[in-house]
Amino acid sequence: MGEKTVFKKIIDREIPAKIVYEDEHCLVFEDIHPAAPTHLVVIPKREIASVDEVTEADETMMGHLFTVIRGIAAQRGLKDGYRVVTNCGRDAGQEVMHLHFHLLAGRRFGWPPG
């Protein structure tokens, strides 16, 4: 994949992050530039650049990511709602080319988002 992304460096513990959950498939950590009172980043440990790179072989892992998101939301008591966001490609706002989901909560969100 070439040069490591910042997320791969976090997975490899080359740079610090405030990790709130980890298992063999994924890592969840606090966003360093939060856009809401709760702003977590959920990433697969396997390097996948974006949604465009997801294949049928990733179905179980993708389901696992959403199960983790649901579990963290429940654990944190996000009863008033939360938003899960992923960007695909630079024009959509993807800055790190490693598939990731933002879990945002703690304030009211508008629509449309962009």
Secondary structure, DSSP 8 states (H G I E B T S, - for coil): --S--HHHHHHTTSS---EEEE-SSEEEEE-SS-SSSEEEEEEESS---SGGG--GGGHHHHHHHHHHHHHHHHHTT-TT-EEEE---SGGGT--SSS--EEEEESS---SS--
